[in-house]
Amino acid sequence: MEEIKEKFKIQVEMLSDKDIKNVVKKLDKEELDMFIDTMEGRNAELREKLVSLKQEVVRRMDNHELLMEAVGEEIPRKAFLFLKECLAEVKGIAEEVVGGDK
């Protein structure tokens, strides 16, 4: 049964949205249940990946901020302020994208 599920999962991942709709219409109850399980598992995997990637973005932005503070005295003040402003803007966008999933 597990082997069948794995083959089914591979087939589902290769289908487009239109293909999936057509396939779902042709499934019997057992196949539909298997399809739903497969899609729920895939969604959970994608959700975990998304959370991980969002956390990575925030971590990188924090690292950039630390780097800016470390080199702040080594570059001209005007350039430093401009870079710091750009970093703050990018970090704001990143945090907006991440939302509450930190």
DRENTORDO-900684 format. One record per atom (N, C-alpha, C): residue in one letter; atom name; y, z, x. Coordinates in steps of 0.02 Angstrom, whole numbers, padded with zeros to 5 digits. Example, Ala and Ser with C-alpha at 12.3 -4.5 7.8 and 13.67 -1.06 7.14 Angstrom:
% residues 2
ATOM  residu  atome       y       z       x
ATOM       A      N  -00284   00390   00660
ATOM       A     CA  -00225   00390   00615
ATOM       A      C  -00165   00390   00660
ATOM       S      N  -00112   00354   00642
ATOM       S     CA  -00053   00357   00684
ATOM       S      C   00002   00394   00645
This chain:
% residues 102
ATOM  residu  atome       y       z       x
ATOM       M      N  -00060   00000   00041
ATOM       M     CA   00000   00000   00000
ATOM       M      C   00063   00000   00043
ATOM       E      N   00062   00039   00098
ATOM       E     CA   00120   00043   00142
ATOM       E      C   00134  -00025   00175
ATOM       E      N   00081  -00061   00192
ATOM       E     CA   00089  -00127   00222
ATOM       E      C   00121  -00175   00173
ATOM       I      N   00100  -00171   00110
ATOM       I     CA   00129  -00213   00058
ATOM       I      C   00203  -00198   00050
ATOM       K      N   00221  -00134   00051
ATOM       K     CA   00292  -00114   00045
ATOM       K      C   00332  -00141   00104
ATOM       E      N   00304  -00139   00163
ATOM       E     CA   00340  -00163   00223
ATOM       E      C   00351  -00239   00218
ATOM       K      N   00300  -00276   00197
ATOM       K     CA   00308  -00348   00189
ATOM       K      C   00360  -00363   00135
ATOM       F      N   00358  -00325   00081
ATOM       F     CA   00405  -00333   00026
ATOM       F      C   00476  -00320   00051
ATOM       K      N   00484  -00269   00090
ATOM       K     CA   00550  -00251   00117
ATOM       K      C   00578  -00308   00159
ATOM       I      N   00537  -00338   00201
ATOM       I     CA   00558  -00394   00244
ATOM       I      C   00579  -00453   00201
ATOM       Q      N   00540  -00467   00149
ATOM       Q     CA   00557  -00523   00104
ATOM       Q      C   00623  -00511   00068
ATOM       V      N   00634  -00450   00045
ATOM       V     CA   00695  -00434   00008
ATOM       V      C   00756  -00441   00053
ATOM       E      N   00750  -00420   00116
ATOM       E     CA   00807  -00423   00162
ATOM       E      C   00828  -00495   00176
ATOM       M      N   00784  -00543   00166
ATOM       M     CA   00801  -00613   00179
ATOM       M      C   00830  -00648   00118
ATOM       L      N   00831  -00616   00061
ATOM       L     CA   00855  -00648  -00001
ATOM       L      C   00930  -00640  -00009
ATOM       S      N   00960  -00691  -00041
ATOM       S     CA   01031  -00686  -00059
ATOM       S      C   01036  -00649  -00126
ATOM       D      N   01097  -00632  -00147
ATOM       D     CA   01106  -00597  -00211
ATOM       D      C   01078  -00638  -00269
ATOM       K      N   01090  -00703  -00268
ATOM       K     CA   01066  -00746  -00322
ATOM       K      C   00989  -00747  -00323
ATOM       D      N   00960  -00752  -00264
ATOM       D     CA   00887  -00752  -00259
ATOM       D      C   00858  -00686  -00284
ATOM       I      N   00891  -00631  -00267
ATOM       I     CA   00867  -00565  -00289
ATOM       I      C   00866  -00561  -00365
ATOM       K      N   00919  -00585  -00397
ATOM       K     CA   00923  -00583  -00470
ATOM       K      C   00865  -00623  -00501
ATOM       N      N   00852  -00681  -00472
ATOM       N     CA   00797  -00723  -00498
ATOM       N      C   00729  -00690  -00488
ATOM       V      N   00720  -00658  -00430
ATOM       V     CA   00656  -00625  -00416
ATOM       V      C   00646  -00566  -00462
ATOM       V      N   00698  -00525  -00472
ATOM       V     CA   00693  -00465  -00514
ATOM       V      C   00671  -00483  -00584
ATOM       K      N   00695  -00539  -00610
ATOM       K     CA   00677  -00560  -00678
ATOM       K      C   00602  -00575  -00684
ATOM       K      N   00570  -00592  -00629
ATOM       K     CA   00499  -00612  -00630
ATOM       K      C   00451  -00555  -00613
ATOM       L      N   00476  -00497  -00595
ATOM       L     CA   00433  -00442  -00573
ATOM       L      C   00402  -00405  -00632
ATOM       D      N   00340  -00382  -00622
ATOM       D     CA   00311  -00337  -00672
ATOM       D      C   00334  -00266  -00656
ATOM       K      N   00314  -00218  -00696
ATOM       K     CA   00340  -00149  -00689
ATOM       K      C   00325  -00120  -00620
ATOM       E      N   00264  -00128  -00596
ATOM       E     CA   00245  -00099  -00531
ATOM       E      C   00286  -00132  -00474
ATOM       E      N   00293  -00198  -00478
ATOM       E     CA   00331  -00233  -00427
ATOM       E      C   00405  -00214  -00431
ATOM       L      N   00431  -00205  -00491
ATOM       L     CA   00500  -00185  -00500
ATOM       L      C   00512  -00115  -00471
ATOM       D      N   00465  -00070  -00483
ATOM       D     CA   00471  -00003  -00455
ATOM       D      C   00471  -00006  -00378
ATOM       M      N   00428  -00048  -00350
ATOM       M     CA   00425  -00056  -00278
ATOM       M      C   00491  -00085  -00252
ATOM       F      N   00518  -00134  -00289
ATOM       F     CA   00581  -00165  -00270
ATOM       F      C   00637  -00113  -00270
ATOM       I      N   00640  -00072  -00322
ATOM       I     CA   00691  -00021  -00327
ATOM       I      C   00685   00029  -00270
ATOM       D      N   00624   00051  -00255
ATOM       D     CA   00613   00097  -00199
ATOM       D      C   00638   00066  -00133
ATOM       T      N   00622   00002  -00124
ATOM       T     CA   00642  -00033  -00063
ATOM       T      C   00717  -00036  -00058
ATOM       M      N   00750  -00054  -00112
ATOM       M     CA   00823  -00061  -00112
ATOM       M      C   00857   00007  -00103
ATOM       E      N   00830   00059  -00133
ATOM       E     CA   00858   00126  -00124
ATOM       E      C   00852   00149  -00052
ATOM       G      N   00795   00134  -00022
ATOM       G     CA   00785   00151   00049
ATOM       G      C   00834   00113   00093
ATOM       R      N   00843   00049   00079
ATOM       R     CA   00889   00008   00118
ATOM       R      C   00961   00033   00110
ATOM       N      N   00980   00051   00048
ATOM       N     CA   01047   00078   00037
ATOM       N      C   01057   00143   00075
ATOM       A      N   01006   00185   00076
ATOM       A     CA   01012   00248   00113
ATOM       A      C   01021   00235   00188
ATOM       E      N   00984   00186   00214
ATOM       E     CA   00991   00168   00285
ATOM       E      C   01062   00143   00299
ATOM       L      N   01087   00100   00256
ATOM       L     CA   01154   00072   00266
ATOM       L      C   01207   00126   00259
ATOM       R      N   01197   00173   00213
ATOM       R     CA   01245   00227   00204
ATOM       R      C   01247   00271   00267
ATOM       E      N   01189   00286   00296
ATOM       E     CA   01186   00325   00357
ATOM       E      C   01220   00288   00415
ATOM       K      N   01209   00223   00419
ATOM       K     CA   01241   00183   00471
ATOM       K      C   01316   00184   00464
ATOM       L      N   01340   00177   00402
ATOM       L     CA   01412   00177   00389
ATOM       L      C   01444   00243   00409
ATOM       V      N   01413   00298   00390
ATOM       V     CA   01439   00364   00408
ATOM       V      C   01441   00371   00484
ATOM       S      N   01388   00349   00517
ATOM       S     CA   01384   00353   00590
ATOM       S      C   01439   00311   00623
ATOM       L      N   01449   00251   00598
ATOM       L     CA   01501   00207   00626
ATOM       L      C   01571   00235   00613
ATOM       K      N   01581   00264   00555
ATOM       K     CA   01646   00295   00540
ATOM       K      C   01659   00353   00588
ATOM       Q      N   01608   00393   00601
ATOM       Q     CA   01616   00449   00648
ATOM       Q      C   01630   00423   00718
ATOM       E      N   01599   00368   00737
ATOM       E     CA   01610   00338   00802
ATOM       E      C   01683   00314   00809
ATOM       V      N   01710   00284   00757
ATOM       V     CA   01780   00262   00758
ATOM       V      C   01826   00321   00769
ATOM       V      N   01816   00375   00733
ATOM       V     CA   01858   00434   00741
ATOM       V      C   01851   00463   00811
ATOM       R      N   01790   00466   00837
ATOM       R     CA   01778   00492   00904
ATOM       R      C   01815   00451   00956
ATOM       R      N   01811   00385   00949
ATOM       R     CA   01845   00341   00997
ATOM       R      C   01921   00349   00993
ATOM       M      N   01946   00356   00932
ATOM       M     CA   02019   00365   00925
ATOM       M      C   02040   00431   00957
ATOM       D      N   02001   00483   00949
ATOM       D     CA   02016   00547   00981
ATOM       D      C   02015   00539   01057
ATOM       N      N   01967   00501   01083
ATOM       N     CA   01963   00489   01156
ATOM       N      C   02024   00451   01181
ATOM       H      N   02047   00401   01142
ATOM       H     CA   02107   00363   01161
ATOM       H      C   02168   00409   01162
ATOM       E      N   02171   00453   01114
ATOM       E     CA   02227   00500   01111
ATOM       E      C   02227   00546   01172
ATOM       L      N   02169   00571   01191
ATOM       L     CA   02163   00613   01251
ATOM       L      C   02183   00574   01314
ATOM       L      N   02161   00511   01317
ATOM       L     CA   02178   00469   01374
ATOM       L      C   02254   00458   01378
ATOM       M      N   02285   00446   01321
ATOM       M     CA   02357   00436   01319
ATOM       M      C   02393   00498   01345
ATOM       E      N   02370   00556   01325
ATOM       E     CA   02401   00618   01349
ATOM       E      C   02392   00625   01424
ATOM       A      N   02335   00605   01450
ATOM       A     CA   02320   00612   01521
ATOM       A      C   02363   00566   01564
ATOM       V      N   02377   00505   01540
ATOM       V     CA   02415   00457   01580
ATOM       V      C   02489   00456   01561
ATOM       G      N   02508   00498   01514
ATOM       G     CA   02577   00498   01490
ATOM       G      C   02630   00504   01543
ATOM       E      N   02617   00543   01595
ATOM       E     CA   02667   00553   01647
ATOM       E      C   02666   00498   01700
ATOM       E      N   02614   00456   01698
ATOM       E     CA   02606   00404   01749
ATOM       E      C   02637   00337   01729
ATOM       I      N   02655   00328   01667
ATOM       I     CA   02684   00265   01645
ATOM       I      C   02755   00278   01621
ATOM       P      N   02798   00225   01620
ATOM       P     CA   02867   00235   01598
ATOM       P      C   02870   00266   01528
ATOM       R      N   02918   00308   01517
ATOM       R     CA   02925   00346   01455
ATOM       R      C   02928   00300   01394
ATOM       K      N   02967   00246   01398
ATOM       K     CA   02975   00200   01341
ATOM       K      C   02907   00168   01323
ATOM       A      N   02870   00147   01374
ATOM       A     CA   02804   00117   01362
ATOM       A      C   02757   00169   01333
ATOM       F      N   02760   00230   01359
ATOM       F     CA   02717   00283   01334
ATOM       F      C   02730   00297   01260
ATOM       L      N   02793   00302   01241
ATOM       L     CA   02810   00316   01171
ATOM       L      C   02787   00259   01126
ATOM       F      N   02796   00197   01150
ATOM       F     CA   02773   00139   01111
ATOM       F      C   02697   00141   01101
ATOM       L      N   02661   00153   01155
ATOM       L     CA   02588   00156   01151
ATOM       L      C   02564   00214   01107
ATOM       K      N   02598   00270   01113
ATOM       K     CA   02580   00328   01073
ATOM       K      C   02592   00313   00998
ATOM       E      N   02647   00278   00983
ATOM       E     CA   02661   00259   00914
ATOM       E      C   02607   00211   00887
ATOM       C      N   02588   00162   00929
ATOM       C     CA   02535   00115   00909
ATOM       C      C   02470   00152   00897
ATOM       L      N   02453   00197   00942
ATOM       L     CA   02392   00236   00935
ATOM       L      C   02392   00277   00871
ATOM       A      N   02449   00308   00856
ATOM       A     CA   02454   00348   00794
ATOM       A      C   02444   00304   00733
ATOM       E      N   02472   00244   00735
ATOM       E     CA   02464   00198   00679
ATOM       E      C   02391   00176   00670
ATOM       V      N   02359   00158   00726
ATOM       V     CA   02289   00137   00723
ATOM       V      C   02245   00196   00701
ATOM       K      N   02259   00255   00727
ATOM       K     CA   02220   00314   00709
ATOM       K      C   02228   00329   00634
ATOM       G      N   02289   00320   00608
ATOM       G     CA   02300   00330   00537
ATOM       G      C   02259   00282   00495
ATOM       I      N   02256   00219   00517
ATOM       I     CA   02216   00169   00482
ATOM       I      C   02142   00188   00485
ATOM       A      N   02120   00208   00545
ATOM       A     CA   02049   00227   00553
ATOM       A      C   02032   00287   00509
ATOM       E      N   02075   00336   00506
ATOM       E     CA   02061   00394   00464
ATOM       E      C   02062   00376   00390
ATOM       E      N   02105   00329   00372
ATOM       E     CA   02108   00306   00303
ATOM       E      C   02042   00271   00284
ATOM       V      N   02016   00231   00330
ATOM       V     CA   01953   00196   00318
ATOM       V      C   01896   00246   00314
ATOM       V      N   01897   00295   00359
ATOM       V     CA   01843   00345   00360
ATOM       V      C   01845   00388   00298
ATOM       G      N   01903   00405   00274
ATOM       G     CA   01908   00445   00214
ATOM       G      C   01877   00513   00225
ATOM       G      N   01841   00538   00175
ATOM       G     CA   01812   00605   00178
ATOM       G      C   01743   00606   00209
ATOM       D      N   01719   00551   00238
ATOM       D     CA   01651   00548   00265
ATOM       D      C   01646   00567   00338
ATOM       K      N   01693   00605   00364
ATOM       K     CA   01693   00621   00436
ATOM       K      C   01631   00657   00456
